[in-house]
Amino acid sequence: MLITTGVSNARTGAANTGIKQIKRTGRGYTNPAHYQARILLTSAARRAA
């Protein structure tokens, strides 16, 4: 696909990896609200950086 169109899926792959990493850091919380808060805080910190 890259050779034909010059387009790659690197951005999508990077976004998916980032999402998976955020979810990994939030695992272990028994309270769903704390889990959600951890995901939101981590994603907000990534956007600000």
C-alpha positions in Angstrom: 0.0 0.0 0.0 2.8 2.4 0.9 4.5 2.0 -2.5 1.4 2.5 -4.5 -0.2 5.4 -2.6 2.5 6.8 -0.4 0.3 6.5 2.6 1.1 4.4 5.7 -0.9 3.5 8.8 1.8 4.6 11.2 -0.4 7.2 12.9 -3.1 4.7 13.5 -0.7 2.2 14.9 0.8 4.8 17.2 -2.6 5.8 18.4 -3.6 2.2 19.1 -0.4 1.6 21.0 -0.9 4.7 23.1 -4.5 3.6 23.9 -3.3 0.1 24.9 -0.6 1.6 27.1 -3.1 3.9 28.9 -5.4 0.9 29.5 -2.4 -1.1 30.8 -1.6 1.5 33.4 -5.1 1.6 34.7 -5.5 -2.1 35.3 -5.8 -3.4 38.8 -8.4 -0.8 39.9 -11.4 -2.5 41.4 -13.5 0.6 41.3 -14.6 1.4 37.7 -14.7 5.1 38.5 -11.1 5.1 39.6 -10.1 3.1 36.5 -11.9 5.6 34.2 -10.3 8.5 36.1 -6.8 7.0 35.6 -7.4 6.6 31.9 -8.7 10.2 31.5 -5.8 11.7 33.5 -3.2 9.8 31.6 -4.7 10.7 28.2 -5.0 14.4 29.3 -1.3 14.4 30.3 -0.3 12.9 27.0 -2.2 15.6 25.1 -0.7 18.4 27.2 2.9 17.2 26.6 
